[in-house]
Amino acid sequence: MILDDLKDYLDSEDNEFGLDSVATHGFLAATVVGKTLPNWLSLYFEGQEGKVSEEIKQALVSWRESMVADLKDENGIDLPLEASDEDGEMVDFSPESELAAWSVGFVDAMYGDENVDWFEDEDTAEDVAMLTLPMMVFSGIDMASGPEDEEPELAEIRADEDAMAQMANSIEGNLTELYLLFHTGE
């Protein structure tokens, strides 16, 4: 199965257990750049991977492997969306945007397994927090129960369009930095 066919499947009603293609990219990116997540496929399908065809699962594995190869070739991971607008038009930072969907996928993988803590190392915890801040802001995870639960610091960032644009533009570089932090000791 080629990547375009996988994306079509992910964005179709046939996809009962996985995320859409943009959120899937975020999820896979987190599994690649972050701490090792041995059960990532099961987490992705919420324990329902047995109900998904081998062809779909293999296509996800291949997509993930292509991200690893891009990082090893020092190409970085390109987002499957436009995080910045070159025409001067307002970029969509709403909870319904592709950027929000990508970030939700990323954060789902980041916190998918309680035994895998990205912040456990005191020496890198602050760096990890800064590098993942854009994903946290755009995912809206702090507003999961409703806007009344929004973290004040994140609300302040969301109110600043320039800060939001800077964060959106930093994501691809942050992915590379996270990969280096977790996988090369640099």
C-alpha positions in Angstrom: 0.0 0.0 0.0 1.4 3.4 -1.0 1.3 6.4 1.4 -1.4 8.2 -0.6 -3.7 5.1 -0.3 -3.0 4.9 3.5 -3.9 8.6 3.9 -7.1 8.0 1.9 -8.0 5.2 4.2 -7.2 7.2 7.4 -9.4 10.0 6.2 -12.3 7.7 5.3 -15.1 6.3 7.3 -13.5 2.8 7.0 -11.0 4.0 9.6 -12.8 3.0 12.8 -9.9 2.9 15.3 -7.1 5.3 14.1 -6.7 9.0 13.7 -7.1 11.0 10.5 -4.0 11.3 8.3 -2.8 14.6 9.7 -3.2 13.5 13.4 -1.5 10.2 12.4 1.5 12.1 11.2 1.7 13.9 14.5 1.4 10.6 16.4 4.1 8.9 14.3 6.4 11.9 14.6 6.2 11.7 18.4 7.0 8.0 18.3 10.0 8.8 16.2 11.5 11.8 17.9 10.6 11.0 21.5 11.3 8.3 23.9 10.9 4.8 22.7 7.3 3.7 22.7 7.4 -0.1 22.2 3.7 -0.5 22.0 3.0 2.4 19.7 0.9 0.5 17.2 -1.4 -0.8 19.9 -1.7 2.7 21.4 -2.5 4.1 18.0 -5.4 1.7 17.5 -6.5 2.0 21.1 -5.9 -1.7 21.6 -7.9 -2.6 18.6 -5.1 -3.4 16.2 -6.3 -7.0 15.8 -9.4 -5.6 14.0 -7.2 -3.7 11.4 -5.7 -5.3 8.3 -2.1 -6.2 8.2 -1.8 -4.0 5.1 -2.8 -0.9 7.0 -0.5 -1.7 9.9 2.4 -2.4 7.6 1.8 0.9 5.8 1.9 2.8 9.1 5.1 1.0 10.1 6.6 2.0 6.7 5.5 5.6 7.1 7.1 5.8 10.5 10.3 4.2 9.1 10.4 6.9 6.4 10.3 9.6 9.1 13.2 7.8 10.9 15.2 7.7 7.6 14.5 11.4 7.0 15.9 12.3 10.4 19.0 10.0 10.0 19.6 11.6 6.6 19.4 15.0 8.3 16.4 16.0 6.3 14.1 16.6 9.2 10.3 15.8 9.3 8.1 18.0 7.2 4.6 18.7 8.6 1.8 17.6 6.3 0.2 21.0 6.5 1.1 24.6 6.1 2.1 25.9 9.5 2.8 29.4 8.2 1.1 31.4 5.5 3.4 33.1 3.0 0.6 35.3 1.5 0.2 37.2 4.7 -3.2 35.7 5.4 -4.1 34.6 8.9 -3.1 31.1 9.7 -5.8 28.9 11.3 -4.9 28.3 14.9 -8.4 27.2 15.9 -9.1 23.9 17.6 -10.5 22.6 14.3 -7.4 23.3 12.3 -5.0 20.8 10.8 -2.3 22.2 13.1 -4.5 21.3 16.1 -5.2 17.8 14.7 -1.5 17.2 14.1 -0.7 18.4 17.7 -3.4 16.2 19.2 -1.8 13.2 17.5 1.6 14.2 18.8 0.5 14.7 22.3 -1.5 11.4 22.2 1.7 9.5 21.6 3.7 11.7 24.0 1.5 10.7 26.9 0.2 7.4 25.4 2.0 5.2 27.8 2.3 6.1 31.5 5.6 4.1 31.7 7.2 6.3 29.1 7.9 9.7 30.7 9.6 12.3 28.4 10.3 14.5 31.4 11.9 12.0 33.8 15.5 13.1 33.2 16.1 16.3 35.3 18.8 17.4 32.9 16.6 17.5 29.9 13.1 18.0 31.3 13.2 21.8 30.8 14.4 21.4 27.2 11.7 18.9 26.5 9.1 21.2 27.9 10.2 24.1 25.7 10.4 21.9 22.6 7.0 20.4 23.1 5.3 23.6 24.2 4.0 24.4 20.7 2.4 21.0 20.4 0.8 21.4 23.9 -0.6 24.9 23.0 -2.0 23.8 19.6 -3.4 20.5 20.9 -5.6 22.3 23.5 -5.0 19.4 25.9 -5.4 21.8 28.8 -8.9 22.6 27.6 -10.0 19.0 27.3 -12.7 19.5 30.0 -13.7 22.9 28.7 -12.3 26.4 28.2 -12.7 27.1 32.0 -9.9 24.6 32.6 -7.4 26.4 30.3 -4.0 27.0 31.8 -3.5 30.7 32.2 0.0 30.6 30.7 -1.2 28.8 27.6 -4.2 31.1 27.4 -1.9 34.1 27.3 0.1 32.5 24.5 -3.0 31.6 22.5 -4.1 35.3 22.7 -0.9 36.4 21.0 -1.1 35.8 17.3 2.6 36.6 16.8 3.6 34.1 19.5 1.3 31.5 17.9 2.9 32.0 14.5 6.4 31.7 15.9 5.4 28.5 17.6 3.9 27.1 14.5 7.1 27.9 12.6 9.3 26.3 15.2 7.7 22.8 15.2 9.7 21.2 12.4 13.0 22.4 14.0 11.8 21.3 17.4 11.1 17.8 16.1 14.7 17.5 15.0 15.9 18.9 18.3 13.8 16.4 20.2 15.2 13.6 18.1 18.8 14.7 18.8 18.0 15.0 22.5 16.5 11.6 22.9 18.4 9.6 20.3 21.9 10.9 20.0 22.7 12.4 23.4 23.4 15.8 21.9 
